[in-house]
Amino acid sequence: MIFGLVQILLFQSLGELVSKFLLPTLPGPVIGLVLLVLWLVLRKGINADLAMVGDGFSQYLGLLFVPAAVGVVLFLPQLKANAWAIISALIGSVILTIASSALVARLLSKKESHE
């Protein structure tokens, strides 16, 4: 079990280093997770220690959402006061995301059809 935890912490540390020196716009844990997945793909499997640690973490994953829920309850009056602004920002961002994704897909599909 300790070896699995060491592997996770090692890849998170590598991700932090890459984030610090090479890719400062990406979070270190995300880079570390990608590196860990690439490592597991190259090894074509996962060892028992890492699986046990991953299973242990996933059992308590729901606890990570408790602070967010507490924040929503704590700031409920502000959320109610700004509900229209929040809703319009969410709807606007969804529309812009879908439109820009469609535009990029169209441009890429035209580029591939010419080649």
Secondary structure as a PSIPRED ss2 file (coil, helix, strand):
# PSIPRED VFORMAT (PSIPRED V4.0)

   1 M C   1.000  0.000  0.000
   2 I H   0.000  1.000  0.000
   3 F H   0.000  1.000  0.000
   4 G H   0.000  1.000  0.000
   5 L H   0.000  1.000  0.000
   6 V H   0.000  1.000  0.000
   7 Q H   0.000  1.000  0.000
   8 I H   0.000  1.000  0.000
   9 L H   0.000  1.000  0.000
  10 L H   0.000  1.000  0.000
  11 F H   0.000  1.000  0.000
  12 Q H   0.000  1.000  0.000
  13 S H   0.000  1.000  0.000
  14 L H   0.000  1.000  0.000
  15 G H   0.000  1.000  0.000
  16 E H   0.000  1.000  0.000
  17 L H   0.000  1.000  0.000
  18 V H   0.000  1.000  0.000
  19 S H   0.000  1.000  0.000
  20 K H   0.000  1.000  0.000
  21 F H   0.000  1.000  0.000
  22 L C   1.000  0.000  0.000
  23 L C   1.000  0.000  0.000
  24 P C   1.000  0.000  0.000
  25 T C   1.000  0.000  0.000
  26 L C   1.000  0.000  0.000
  27 P C   1.000  0.000  0.000
  28 G H   0.000  1.000  0.000
  29 P H   0.000  1.000  0.000
  30 V H   0.000  1.000  0.000
  31 I H   0.000  1.000  0.000
  32 G H   0.000  1.000  0.000
  33 L H   0.000  1.000  0.000
  34 V H   0.000  1.000  0.000
  35 L H   0.000  1.000  0.000
  36 L H   0.000  1.000  0.000
  37 V H   0.000  1.000  0.000
  38 L H   0.000  1.000  0.000
  39 W H   0.000  1.000  0.000
  40 L H   0.000  1.000  0.000
  41 V H   0.000  1.000  0.000
  42 L H   0.000  1.000  0.000
  43 R H   0.000  1.000  0.000
  44 K C   1.000  0.000  0.000
  45 G C   1.000  0.000  0.000
  46 I C   1.000  0.000  0.000
  47 N C   1.000  0.000  0.000
  48 A H   0.000  1.000  0.000
  49 D H   0.000  1.000  0.000
  50 L H   0.000  1.000  0.000
  51 A H   0.000  1.000  0.000
  52 M H   0.000  1.000  0.000
  53 V H   0.000  1.000  0.000
  54 G H   0.000  1.000  0.000
  55 D H   0.000  1.000  0.000
  56 G H   0.000  1.000  0.000
  57 F H   0.000  1.000  0.000
  58 S H   0.000  1.000  0.000
  59 Q H   0.000  1.000  0.000
  60 Y C   1.000  0.000  0.000
  61 L H   0.000  1.000  0.000
  62 G H   0.000  1.000  0.000
  63 L H   0.000  1.000  0.000
  64 L H   0.000  1.000  0.000
  65 F H   0.000  1.000  0.000
  66 V H   0.000  1.000  0.000
  67 P H   0.000  1.000  0.000
  68 A H   0.000  1.000  0.000
  69 A H   0.000  1.000  0.000
  70 V H   0.000  1.000  0.000
  71 G H   0.000  1.000  0.000
  72 V H   0.000  1.000  0.000
  73 V H   0.000  1.000  0.000
  74 L H   0.000  1.000  0.000
  75 F C   1.000  0.000  0.000
  76 L H   0.000  1.000  0.000
  77 P H   0.000  1.000  0.000
  78 Q H   0.000  1.000  0.000
  79 L H   0.000  1.000  0.000
  80 K H   0.000  1.000  0.000
  81 A H   0.000  1.000  0.000
  82 N C   1.000  0.000  0.000
  83 A H   0.000  1.000  0.000
  84 W H   0.000  1.000  0.000
  85 A H   0.000  1.000  0.000
  86 I H   0.000  1.000  0.000
  87 I H   0.000  1.000  0.000
  88 S H   0.000  1.000  0.000
  89 A H   0.000  1.000  0.000
  90 L H   0.000  1.000  0.000
  91 I H   0.000  1.000  0.000
  92 G H   0.000  1.000  0.000
  93 S H   0.000  1.000  0.000
  94 V H   0.000  1.000  0.000
  95 I H   0.000  1.000  0.000
  96 L H   0.000  1.000  0.000
  97 T H   0.000  1.000  0.000
  98 I H   0.000  1.000  0.000
  99 A H   0.000  1.000  0.000
 100 S H   0.000  1.000  0.000
 101 S H   0.000  1.000  0.000
 102 A H   0.000  1.000  0.000
 103 L H   0.000  1.000  0.000
 104 V H   0.000  1.000  0.000
 105 A H   0.000  1.000  0.000
 106 R H   0.000  1.000  0.000
 107 L H   0.000  1.000  0.000
 108 L H   0.000  1.000  0.000
 109 S H   0.000  1.000  0.000
 110 K H   0.000  1.000  0.000
 111 K H   0.000  1.000  0.000
 112 E H   0.000  1.000  0.000
 113 S H   0.000  1.000  0.000
 114 H H   0.000  1.000  0.000
 115 E C   1.000  0.000  0.000
